[in-house]
Amino acid sequence: MASEIEVLEDTTTSSTSLVAAASTAPSAAEGAGAPAENESLKNDVYTAAAYGDLEKLQRLVEGEGRPVTEPDGGGYYALQWAALNNRVAAAQYILEHGADTNAVDHTGQTALHWSAVRGHIQVAELLLKEGAKMDAADLYGYQATHVAAQYGQTAFIYRIVAKWNADPDIPDNDGRSPLHWAAYKGFADSIRLLLFLDAYRGRQDKEGMCKFIPCLYYL
């Protein structure tokens, strides 16, 4: 089974790093350098976005001319960090100052992908209203629906399908749909929702695996 997007908790700094689907990819914190003793005190737009520190964002952007349109040392954008932590006001500010809602990092992920990891509907709504592409896929073919299914974010799946017409049955590059991922990870509520949304239970991936067989185990 191909690796999915993974969140790594840094227990020494309480910061969270989203990494690419490949298990060997460096975490965002590693890409940006060694974490400070107190992560929230780092003086950059990425940390300010992650913590939703509007005062710091305004000082850095308006007072010091720091851009919000460039990636950090790990290749990730301030908008992605705001989305990962549901910092809606920070995300709005970043967008108002030139950020591209569909900017992709080196793995092809957008801020919408990152909002799906923790099921942050509010920031996802903002991104979509500002033109985020629902069908944006990363290098592995993962769309927001795949990511949400990988993390059992059932409410997020329902919202983007019901309101934003996300495809609940789209396959990734390996032929695996959100239902396949929900079944593989054992998220029964997500499985039930996807079946309710008429996800095709007989789909086989490129390895010939049928996702509905593991689904039966959890229902």
HELIX and SHEET records of a PDB file:
HELIX    1   1 ALA A   28  GLY A   31  1                                   4    
HELIX    2   2 GLU A   39  LEU A   41  5                                   3    
HELIX    3   3 VAL A   45  TYR A   51  1                                   7    
HELIX    4   4 LEU A   54  GLN A   58  1                                   5    
HELIX    5   5 ARG A   59  GLY A   63  3                                   5    
HELIX    6   6 ALA A   78  LEU A   84  1                                   7    
HELIX    7   7 VAL A   88  GLU A   96  1                                   9    
HELIX    8   8 ALA A  111  VAL A  117  1                                   7    
HELIX    9   9 ILE A  121  LYS A  129  1                                   9    
HELIX   10  10 ALA A  144  GLN A  150  1                                   7    
HELIX   11  11 THR A  154  ALA A  162  1                                   9    
HELIX   12  12 PRO A  178  LYS A  185  1                                   8    
HELIX   13  13 ALA A  188  PHE A  196  1                                   9    
HELIX   14  14 PHE A  212  TYR A  218  1                                   7    
SHEET    1   A 2 GLU A   6  ASP A  10  0                                        
SHEET    2   A 2 SER A  15  VAL A  19 -1                                        
END                                                                             
